[in-house]
Amino acid sequence: QVQLVESGGGSVQNGGSLKLSCVVSGHTSTSLCVGWFRQAPGEEREGVAAIFTESGTTYTAGDLKGRFTISQDNAKNAVYLQMNRAQFDDSAMYYCAARLDSSLLGCGIREDFQYWGQGTQVTVSS
């Protein structure tokens, strides 16, 4: 019943900006952990950022801080990933994932996520 739908992917020029959206439905949890991940061809899956919806506490991978920002809009049941100053290495398939009934300390890119979206492609021109 739980569904995650990503949108906002596409092509962006080097140095440009893009905002991805993840809408989570089919649940009544007030302590949701939602994470963003990415995987480029020939590369391992990489954790990007996560947010604990009850408090709005965010976590961002160290090498992406300053360029990527995760946020939420509870009224829309949406979690966003703002990508700024995009570079070629950001090109990947981006996935969002969710775990119901998470916790402040448990939420992060190391969380054991239960549900995954189908992904949205991001391509950055060189």
Wavefront OBJ file of the C-alpha trace (Angstrom):
o trace
v 0.000 0.000 0.000
v 2.916 2.355 0.690
v 4.012 4.104 -2.482
v 6.905 6.432 -3.275
v 6.869 8.431 -6.504
v 9.893 10.469 -7.602
v 9.729 13.321 -10.087
v 11.753 16.305 -11.238
v 14.595 14.492 -12.957
v 15.929 15.430 -16.349
v 18.840 17.185 -18.002
v 20.633 20.123 -16.420
v 23.698 22.077 -17.497
v 26.911 21.978 -15.535
v 26.595 24.516 -12.726
v 22.809 24.570 -12.905
v 20.130 23.603 -10.388
v 17.484 20.910 -10.172
v 14.864 20.026 -7.554
v 13.666 16.451 -7.122
v 10.416 15.477 -5.424
v 9.373 12.321 -3.576
v 5.708 11.887 -2.648
v 5.024 9.214 -0.027
v 1.491 7.839 0.322
v -0.391 4.930 1.860
v 0.670 5.377 5.500
v -0.286 7.182 8.697
v 3.125 7.281 10.379
v 4.212 10.530 12.054
v 7.840 9.438 12.406
v 8.916 8.706 8.872
v 12.516 8.554 7.704
v 12.905 9.435 4.027
v 16.242 9.135 2.244
v 17.681 10.011 -1.147
v 20.162 7.695 -2.871
v 21.840 7.690 -6.255
v 23.584 5.174 -8.486
v 25.610 5.880 -11.606
v 26.484 3.204 -14.198
v 29.339 1.043 -12.947
v 29.196 2.669 -9.501
v 27.932 1.511 -6.120
v 24.730 2.947 -4.689
v 25.490 6.090 -2.691
v 23.537 7.621 0.162
v 22.847 11.318 -0.447
v 20.636 12.663 2.339
v 17.838 11.781 4.743
v 15.170 13.561 6.786
v 13.247 12.577 9.913
v 9.773 13.935 9.262
v 8.622 14.207 12.889
v 11.249 16.822 13.756
v 12.514 17.905 10.342
v 16.062 16.895 11.269
v 18.204 16.405 8.179
v 21.358 14.473 7.319
v 23.512 15.081 4.256
v 26.551 13.150 3.059
v 29.723 15.035 3.938
v 31.022 15.417 0.402
v 27.677 16.858 -0.775
v 27.099 19.409 1.966
v 26.867 22.926 0.580
v 25.378 21.822 -2.741
v 22.542 19.417 -1.838
v 19.692 20.248 0.546
v 16.868 17.959 1.672
v 13.560 19.418 2.853
v 9.911 18.487 3.343
v 6.377 19.789 2.876
v 4.132 17.839 5.233
v 0.947 19.278 3.716
v 1.909 17.707 0.395
v 3.441 14.527 1.869
v 6.529 15.413 -0.120
v 10.279 15.341 0.434
v 12.554 17.333 -1.846
v 16.201 17.235 -2.863
v 17.566 20.586 -4.038
v 20.667 20.179 -6.196
v 22.793 23.282 -6.768
v 25.953 23.844 -8.805
v 25.411 20.505 -10.518
v 28.480 18.768 -11.903
v 29.059 15.817 -14.222
v 29.621 13.363 -11.360
v 26.082 14.090 -10.108
v 24.647 12.256 -13.129
v 22.859 9.159 -11.813
v 19.550 7.481 -11.168
v 18.149 9.029 -7.998
v 15.927 6.979 -5.685
v 13.954 7.887 -2.596
v 13.267 5.410 0.189
v 11.180 5.389 3.358
v 10.937 3.639 6.682
v 7.857 3.946 8.883
v 8.130 4.457 12.648
v 11.758 5.510 12.599
v 13.602 7.527 15.256
v 15.811 10.588 15.486
v 18.994 8.567 15.950
v 18.009 5.761 13.602
v 17.179 7.981 10.642
v 19.976 8.565 8.164
v 21.501 7.038 5.066
v 22.293 3.933 7.153
v 18.603 3.389 7.977
v 17.030 0.039 7.090
v 14.522 1.383 4.566
v 11.386 -0.653 3.891
v 10.062 0.975 0.721
v 11.713 2.296 -2.428
v 10.620 4.343 -5.405
v 11.380 3.500 -9.019
v 13.848 6.341 -9.445
v 14.248 9.452 -11.568
v 17.149 10.036 -13.952
v 19.404 13.080 -13.617
v 21.836 13.910 -16.403
v 24.330 16.766 -16.071
v 25.981 18.034 -19.241
v 29.746 18.481 -19.265
l 1 2 3 4 5 6 7 8 9 10 11 12 13 14 15 16 17 18 19 20 21 22 23 24 25 26 27 28 29 30 31 32 33 34 35 36 37 38 39 40 41 42 43 44 45 46 47 48 49 50 51 52 53 54 55 56 57 58 59 60 61 62 63 64 65 66 67 68 69 70 71 72 73 74 75 76 77 78 79 80 81 82 83 84 85 86 87 88 89 90 91 92 93 94 95 96 97 98 99 100 101 102 103 104 105 106 107 108 109 110 111 112 113 114 115 116 117 118 119 120 121 122 123 124 125 126
